Amino acid sequence: MVLEGLLAVSPAARLPKVRVPRRRARPVHVEHIQRLLQEPLWQQTLDLIVVLATTGLRIGEAVQIRGEDFDPVTGFLRTVRKGGLIHYLPLNESAREVADRMPSAGWWFPSPCRNAKFPNGGGHILMKSASTKITSAFRRIGVTDPMITGHSIRHFFASYMIAKGVQVQVVQQLLGHASLATTQIYVEVRDEALVAGVQVLPAFAATHPRALEVQAKRTNGPVLDEQMRLAS
C-alpha cells in the first residue's frame, strides 16, 4: 500500500523480524539405504532409490529421466535441474547397472495411470507419488522420524560424499547448487567426525604437584596426601 501511495507509512515497519529457524541436514545413512533395498518393493521403486542415492537428484528430477538422456559411451546422464538448467552427471557402477536395464528411449519410470500432468496417460510417475512410496518404505524399516522423507536420500548423498573426503565444491556441482552455502545445509556432521575432531587437540596436564600441595593444605585429606605422593 505504501508503494501504491495509499499509505504514507507502513504499519508493519515496527513489527519484529521473523526469525527463521536454521535449516539442518536430515540425511538417512547408508545402512538405511541398504535396508530399503532389501525390502520387497516394486522393482521400479528399488531402481529409483538406487538412482537417487547415487546421483543426488531430486525426486522430481529423477522421475523425468528418459532413455535418450543417458549416453552409454561416456556413462553420463543428462538431467534437467531447477530452473530448467541442463546438467550432466557421471553414473557410478550401481547407477550404471540400473541404466543398462532401462529402455534406450522413453521414460525410465513410466506410470501406467493417468494423472493430472498426463491426463491421457503415457507419462512418468509423479514426484509426490514416488516420494510417498519411499517415505512409506522408510517407515516400514522402522524410521519414524517425520523429518525423514524421500528427499532425505539427497541429503545422504551429500553427507556421505563429504565424509569420504570428496571436495565440497565437487558435491556442490553434482547437486546442481548455485551457492556453496546451500550445499552446506545438506551436509550433516556425524558423531564420529566430532569425536575424531577433538582427538587432534594437544594433551593438557591438569595435575601439578604444587597445585596438589596447595589443595592439601586447604583440606588436609588423606586422599590428597596420596595424590601428592603419586605426583611426586
QUISULHU-V436894 format. One record per run of one state. SS is the DSSP state (H for helix, E for strand, C for the rest). FROM is the first residue (numbers start at 1). TO is the last residue. If there is no record, write none. Layout:
SS_FROM_TO + SS_FROM_TO
This chain:
C_1_29 + H_30_36 + C_37_42 + H_43_55 + C_56_58 + H_59_62 + C_63_65 + E_66_66 + H_67_69 + E_70_71 + C_72_75 + E_76_80 + C_81_81 + H_82_84 + C_85_85 + E_86_90 + C_91_92 + H_93_101 + C_102_106 + E_107_107 + C_108_109 + E_110_110 + C_111_123 + E_124_124 + C_125_126 + H_127_140 + C_141_151 + H_152_163 + C_164_167 + H_168_175 + C_176_179 + H_180_185 + C_186_190 + H_191_198 + C_199_208 + H_209_219 + C_220_221 + H_222_231 + C_232_232
